[in-house]
Amino acid sequence: MMQSPFVQYLSLGAGVLLLSTSAIFVKLAEAPSGIIAFYRLLFTLLFLVPALLLRPKDREQLLRLDSRQLKLAVVSGALLAVHWVMWFESLRYTSVASSTVLVSLQPLFSIFFGALFLQERVTKWGMAGVLLAIAGSAVIGWGDFQISGEAFWGDVLSFASAGVISLHFLFGQMLRKELDVLPYTTVCYTASTLCLAAYALIGGQPFSGYSCQTWGCFLGLALFATVGGQCVFNLLLKYLPATAVTMGILGEPVGTIVLAFLIFGESISLQQGIGMVFILGGLWLFFSIRK
């Protein structure tokens, strides 16, 4: 069933929509960003591990991981943690808009890494779709860009985090050809959780003392944004190149704006509307004519 392109793209769209809830939960959570990321993945593992243990094939595959597969999965998880840390740190120096637009460049990194390591190619129309969608992200955040030495360092961190998350998806694409989604994701997220725990400890961020609402946000991030969003991306990496997955994620700002309108009553400005049209147009161009 998942081999059907229609099902793949429908699943990608659903995953992006669920990933879009992450901004809502983060906005409602009253905790340091490192702690939010840590509990997001820790609670995700609490959902995934029982599912893995109930599937004999997945348990056996996990126990039979060779050293190469284990190392790649651990590195993939570490890259995910590094991405989050770099992106969170970038927000201390530059504007949300600048950081978000720069991290949205990840499809360009995916195209480069795919061509370099996997000999993948994107058509000129596919590239046009990528650039149009990135332009849409820039339009949405245009009014909040900053120019200063401090902002430049934040922009560098955000730009680098886009390359790091693209490598994470590249490793995922390579491993998903050999492993089922639960063994790969469990090892990957375990490594990432340990890295984030170390980051929180080094930063002196408390692991307790949060409100019931914040704990609920941790659970929501795990269940909706991660299990329903990022885990779906890991599932699709067996069938779609990392470039297609990272391209689909560019639809996240559209989902976030719509959800903020429905949940918080935030108005959608003309500028946001134009940006959303650009993003959706770029996604259509990429996925309909990329072959």
C-alpha positions in Angstrom: 0.0 0.0 0.0 2.8 2.4 0.9 4.4 1.8 -2.5 1.6 3.8 -4.1 2.9 7.3 -4.9 -0.5 8.7 -4.0 -0.3 7.1 -0.5 3.3 8.3 -0.1 2.4 11.9 -0.9 -0.8 11.8 1.2 1.2 10.4 4.1 3.9 13.1 3.6 1.2 15.8 3.6 -0.4 14.4 6.8 3.0 14.2 8.4 3.8 17.8 7.6 0.4 18.9 9.0 1.1 17.1 12.3 4.6 18.4 12.4 3.1 21.9 12.1 1.6 21.4 15.6 5.1 21.6 17.1 5.2 25.4 17.0 1.8 25.5 18.8 3.0 23.2 21.6 6.3 25.0 21.9 4.5 28.3 22.2 2.3 26.9 25.0 5.1 25.1 26.9 6.9 27.0 29.6 10.3 25.4 29.6 13.8 25.9 28.1 14.1 24.8 24.5 16.6 22.0 25.3 14.2 20.5 27.9 11.3 20.7 25.4 13.4 18.8 22.8 14.6 16.2 25.4 11.1 15.3 26.6 9.7 15.4 23.1 12.0 12.5 22.2 11.9 10.8 25.5 8.1 10.5 25.4 8.3 9.5 21.8 10.5 6.6 22.8 7.9 5.6 25.4 5.4 5.2 22.5 7.9 3.5 20.1 9.6 1.0 22.4 6.5 -1.0 23.4 5.4 -1.1 19.7 8.8 -2.4 18.8 8.8 -5.1 21.5 5.4 -6.3 20.3 6.8 -7.0 16.8 9.1 -10.1 16.8 10.5 -9.1 13.4 11.5 -5.7 14.6 13.0 -7.1 17.9 15.1 -9.6 15.9 16.2 -6.9 13.5 17.3 -4.7 16.4 19.3 -7.4 17.9 21.0 -8.2 14.6 22.2 -4.7 13.8 25.7 -4.8 12.6 28.3 -2.3 13.7 28.0 -0.2 10.6 24.2 0.1 10.9 24.4 0.8 14.6 27.0 3.6 14.1 25.0 5.2 11.2 21.8 5.2 13.3 23.6 6.7 16.3 25.3 9.3 14.1 21.9 10.1 12.6 20.4 10.6 16.1 23.3 12.8 17.1 22.8 14.9 14.0 19.2 15.4 14.9 20.2 16.6 18.4 22.9 18.9 17.0 20.4 20.3 14.6 18.0 21.2 17.3 20.7 22.6 19.6 22.2 24.8 16.8 18.8 26.0 15.7 17.7 26.8 19.3 21.0 28.7 19.9 20.5 30.6 16.6 17.3 32.1 18.0 19.3 33.7 20.8 21.2 35.9 18.3 19.0 36.4 15.3 15.3 36.9 14.6 12.8 34.0 14.3 12.2 35.0 10.7 15.9 34.9 9.7 16.4 31.6 11.5 13.3 30.0 10.0 14.1 31.1 6.5 17.7 29.9 6.7 16.8 26.5 8.1 14.3 26.1 5.3 17.2 25.9 2.9 17.6 22.2 3.9 16.2 21.0 0.5 19.2 22.6 -1.2 21.6 20.7 1.1 19.6 17.5 0.4 19.9 18.0 -3.3 23.7 18.5 -2.9 24.3 15.6 -0.6 22.0 13.3 -2.7 24.0 14.2 -5.9 27.3 13.8 -4.1 26.7 10.5 -2.3 23.8 8.8 -4.0 24.0 10.2 -7.6 20.5 11.6 -7.4 19.4 14.3 -9.8 16.6 16.9 -9.6 15.1 18.3 -12.8 15.2 22.0 -13.6 11.4 22.2 -12.8 12.0 20.5 -9.5 14.7 23.0 -8.7 12.4 25.8 -9.7 9.8 24.4 -7.2 12.5 24.3 -4.4 13.5 27.9 -5.0 9.8 29.1 -5.2 9.0 27.4 -1.9 12.1 28.9 -0.2 11.1 32.3 -1.6 7.7 31.8 0.0 9.3 31.2 3.4 11.3 34.4 2.9 8.2 36.4 2.1 6.5 35.2 5.3 9.3 36.3 7.5 10.4 39.4 5.5 9.4 42.0 8.1 11.5 40.5 10.9 15.0 40.2 9.4 17.9 41.6 11.4 21.3 42.8 10.2 24.1 43.0 12.8 27.3 41.1 13.9 25.4 39.2 16.5 22.6 38.4 14.1 25.1 37.2 11.6 26.4 34.5 14.0 22.8 33.4 14.6 22.3 33.2 10.9 25.4 31.1 10.5 24.1 28.7 13.2 20.7 28.4 11.5 22.3 27.9 8.1 24.6 25.2 9.5 21.6 23.5 11.2 19.9 23.2 7.8 22.9 21.2 6.5 23.0 19.0 9.7 19.3 18.0 9.5 19.8 17.2 5.8 22.6 14.8 6.7 20.3 13.3 9.3 17.7 12.5 6.6 20.4 11.3 4.2 21.6 8.7 6.8 18.0 7.8 7.4 17.4 7.3 3.7 20.4 5.0 3.5 19.5 2.9 6.6 15.8 2.7 5.7 16.7 0.7 2.6 18.1 -2.0 5.1 16.0 -1.5 8.3 12.4 -1.3 9.2 11.2 2.0 10.6 10.9 1.0 14.3 14.4 -0.4 14.8 16.0 2.5 13.0 13.9 5.2 14.7 14.4 3.7 18.2 18.2 3.6 18.0 18.3 7.1 16.3 16.0 8.7 18.9 17.7 7.0 21.8 21.1 8.5 20.7 19.4 11.9 20.2 17.7 11.8 23.6 21.0 11.1 25.3 22.7 14.0 23.5 19.9 16.4 24.4 20.1 15.2 28.1 23.8 16.0 28.1 23.1 19.4 26.5 20.4 20.2 29.2 22.7 19.1 32.0 25.6 21.2 30.7 23.3 24.2 30.4 21.9 23.7 33.9 18.4 23.3 32.6 16.0 21.8 35.2 14.3 18.5 34.3 11.3 19.0 36.7 9.1 21.7 38.2 6.9 22.3 35.2 3.2 22.9 35.0 0.6 20.3 33.9 0.1 22.3 30.7 3.8 22.1 29.9 3.9 18.3 30.5 0.9 18.1 28.3 2.8 20.0 25.6 5.7 17.6 25.9 3.3 14.7 25.3 1.6 16.5 22.4 5.0 17.2 20.8 5.8 13.5 21.1 2.5 12.1 19.9 1.6 14.5 17.2 4.7 16.3 15.9 7.1 13.4 16.3 5.3 10.1 16.1 2.7 11.5 13.6 5.2 13.8 11.9 8.9 12.9 12.0 8.3 9.2 12.4 6.2 9.3 9.2 9.1 10.9 7.4 11.4 8.1 8.6 8.8 5.6 7.3 8.7 7.4 3.9 12.5 7.5 3.5 12.4 3.9 2.3 10.3 5.0 -0.7 11.2 8.7 -1.2 14.6 10.5 -1.4 15.6 12.7 1.4 15.2 15.7 -0.9 11.5 15.0 -1.4 11.0 14.6 2.4 12.9 17.9 3.3 11.0 19.6 0.4 7.7 18.5 1.9 8.7 19.9 5.3 8.7 23.4 3.7 4.9 23.1 4.0 5.2 23.3 7.8 4.9 27.2 8.0 1.6 26.9 6.0 0.2 24.4 8.4 1.4 26.4 11.4 -0.2 29.6 10.2 -3.5 27.9 9.5 -3.4 26.2 13.0 -2.6 29.4 14.7 -5.6 31.0 13.0 -7.9 28.2 14.0 -6.6 27.7 17.6 -5.4 31.2 18.7 -7.4 33.3 16.3 -4.3 34.9 14.9 -5.1 36.7 11.6 -3.4 35.8 8.4 -1.8 38.9 6.8 -1.6 39.6 3.1 2.2 39.0 3.3 1.7 35.6 4.9 -1.0 34.7 2.3 1.4 35.5 -0.6 4.1 33.5 1.1 1.8 30.5 1.5 0.8 30.7 -2.2 4.5 30.7 -3.1 5.2 27.7 -0.9 2.2 25.7 -2.1 3.1 26.6 -5.7 6.7 25.4 -5.2 5.5 22.2 -3.6 3.2 21.5 -6.5 5.9 22.3 -9.1 8.4 20.0 -7.3 6.2 17.0 -6.7 4.2 17.1 -10.0 7.1 17.7 -12.5 10.1 16.5 -10.6 10.5 13.2 -12.5 
